[in-house]
Amino acid sequence: MGKNQWVTNRGDKWAVVGEGNSKATSLHNTQKEAIQAGKSIAVNQQSELIIQGKDNKIREKNSYGNDSFPPKG
């Protein structure tokens, strides 16, 4: 399993950052573009995508790896 990917606000841009990294993997003009890029990386690395809002609060989490608590049903 790879590093979790974070979508976070960086000034007037949106960044995709690997967990534990200070440098952004990529910068985007919109949050939507950053989410698409982060999802692609998370799927490839079988990790989680954590999306923060402009207020830096976690808005959403999506798991693309081995989820220890998969949905039932």
Secondary structure, DSSP 8 states (H G I E B T S, - for coil): ----EEEEEETTEEEEEETT-SS-SEEESSHHHHHHHHHHHHHHHT-EEEEE-TTS-EEEEEE-S--SS----
